[in-house]
C-alpha cells in the first residue's frame, strides 16, 4: 500500500512539473520554427539562437527596462544617484571627463567618432581610414 501512495505522489509531481514547463514554454517562441526561449532571453536572428537580454532590459522577450535605481546586466547594479539621472543601461550620469579613454557622452556610452580618440576624444588621428586597414 505504501508503494501505491509513493507512485501516486511521484506521478502527481511529474504531472505538475510538466504542466509548469508547458504553460511557460511558449512565451518567447521564435516565429515559424517552434524554437522557444526562456524568460530573460530573446531570439537573436543574427546568431540564430536565444541570447540573454541586453544590458538594461529584463523580462519576457527582454522588453522591460530596468526599474530605477537598478541598471545594467539583468538589472543587478544599483545607481547611487537620483533616479531621474539613472539610466537603465549605463547607470548614473557622469561628467565626460570621468569617462574611460576612447569614450564620451553623459553615460560614457559612445565611442569617440573618427578621427577623434583618447581622453575626452581630444586627440585627432592623422591616418586616413584606408591606412588603418592596410597591413
PLY file of the C-alpha trace (Angstrom):
ply
format ascii 1.0
element vertex 135
property float x
property float y
property float z
element edge 134
property int vertex1
property int vertex2
end_header
0.00 0.00 0.00
2.86 2.39 0.80
4.28 1.75 -2.67
0.96 2.80 -4.26
0.95 6.07 -2.33
4.55 6.76 -3.33
3.76 6.11 -7.01
0.70 8.34 -6.83
2.64 11.27 -5.33
5.52 10.68 -7.71
3.12 10.79 -10.67
1.46 13.96 -9.34
4.82 15.70 -9.06
5.71 14.74 -12.62
2.33 15.94 -13.91
2.57 19.27 -12.07
6.14 19.88 -13.20
5.24 19.03 -16.79
2.29 21.41 -16.67
4.52 24.21 -15.34
7.07 23.68 -18.09
4.45 23.54 -20.85
2.48 26.51 -19.55
5.54 28.79 -19.56
7.33 27.47 -22.62
5.53 29.44 -25.34
6.46 32.85 -24.04
9.43 33.55 -26.29
8.80 31.38 -29.28
10.64 32.11 -32.50
8.02 32.61 -35.20
7.57 29.73 -37.64
10.18 27.44 -36.08
8.95 26.23 -32.73
12.18 27.43 -31.05
11.38 28.61 -27.53
13.48 30.99 -25.44
13.19 31.09 -21.64
12.43 34.29 -19.72
15.32 36.78 -19.66
16.27 35.57 -23.17
15.21 36.67 -26.62
15.55 35.12 -30.08
18.56 36.57 -31.91
18.08 36.33 -35.68
21.74 37.12 -36.42
23.04 34.32 -34.20
20.07 32.05 -34.87
19.72 31.22 -31.16
18.34 32.50 -27.87
20.57 35.12 -26.25
20.32 36.80 -22.87
18.73 40.23 -22.61
20.86 43.22 -23.48
22.09 45.25 -20.53
19.31 47.36 -19.05
16.46 45.03 -20.02
14.68 42.11 -18.35
11.51 40.07 -18.64
9.76 38.05 -21.27
11.18 38.98 -24.67
13.55 41.38 -22.85
11.14 44.27 -23.35
11.13 45.72 -19.81
13.64 48.44 -18.89
15.37 48.06 -15.53
13.34 50.00 -12.97
15.25 52.74 -11.10
17.53 52.56 -9.24
18.67 49.35 -10.95
20.60 49.18 -14.22
22.95 47.04 -16.28
23.10 43.30 -16.92
19.98 41.63 -15.50
19.36 44.88 -13.55
21.87 43.68 -10.96
23.61 47.04 -10.46
22.23 49.91 -8.40
22.54 53.63 -9.13
23.90 55.74 -6.29
22.34 58.91 -7.68
18.90 60.44 -8.09
16.52 58.17 -10.06
15.97 60.97 -12.59
19.61 60.72 -13.72
19.88 56.92 -13.52
19.98 55.36 -16.99
18.64 51.78 -17.25
21.72 50.66 -19.23
24.61 52.90 -18.12
23.77 53.94 -14.55
24.39 57.41 -13.14
25.04 60.31 -15.48
28.67 61.41 -15.34
30.85 64.23 -16.46
32.55 63.41 -19.76
35.88 63.94 -18.01
35.08 60.83 -15.91
34.84 58.59 -18.98
37.47 55.99 -19.78
39.81 56.71 -22.67
38.04 56.46 -26.02
34.52 57.04 -24.62
32.27 60.08 -24.38
28.68 61.03 -23.55
26.75 61.65 -20.32
26.88 57.94 -19.58
30.21 57.31 -21.36
28.17 55.22 -23.77
29.66 56.47 -27.05
32.99 55.66 -28.64
34.95 58.60 -30.00
33.92 59.36 -33.59
36.60 59.11 -36.26
39.09 60.82 -36.39
38.96 61.61 -32.64
40.44 59.36 -29.96
41.90 59.43 -26.44
40.74 61.03 -23.19
37.55 63.03 -23.82
38.11 62.38 -27.56
40.51 65.34 -27.66
43.15 63.83 -29.95
42.91 63.56 -33.72
44.06 60.58 -35.75
46.35 61.56 -38.60
45.83 58.31 -40.53
43.28 58.15 -43.30
40.62 55.42 -42.92
42.18 53.40 -45.78
45.54 53.39 -43.94
44.01 51.81 -40.85
43.26 48.56 -42.67
46.50 48.13 -44.61
48.98 45.56 -43.34
0 1
1 2
2 3
3 4
4 5
5 6
6 7
7 8
8 9
9 10
10 11
11 12
12 13
13 14
14 15
15 16
16 17
17 18
18 19
19 20
20 21
21 22
22 23
23 24
24 25
25 26
26 27
27 28
28 29
29 30
30 31
31 32
32 33
33 34
34 35
35 36
36 37
37 38
38 39
39 40
40 41
41 42
42 43
43 44
44 45
45 46
46 47
47 48
48 49
49 50
50 51
51 52
52 53
53 54
54 55
55 56
56 57
57 58
58 59
59 60
60 61
61 62
62 63
63 64
64 65
65 66
66 67
67 68
68 69
69 70
70 71
71 72
72 73
73 74
74 75
75 76
76 77
77 78
78 79
79 80
80 81
81 82
82 83
83 84
84 85
85 86
86 87
87 88
88 89
89 90
90 91
91 92
92 93
93 94
94 95
95 96
96 97
97 98
98 99
99 100
100 101
101 102
102 103
103 104
104 105
105 106
106 107
107 108
108 109
109 110
110 111
111 112
112 113
113 114
114 115
115 116
116 117
117 118
118 119
119 120
120 121
121 122
122 123
123 124
124 125
125 126
126 127
127 128
128 129
129 130
130 131
131 132
132 133
133 134
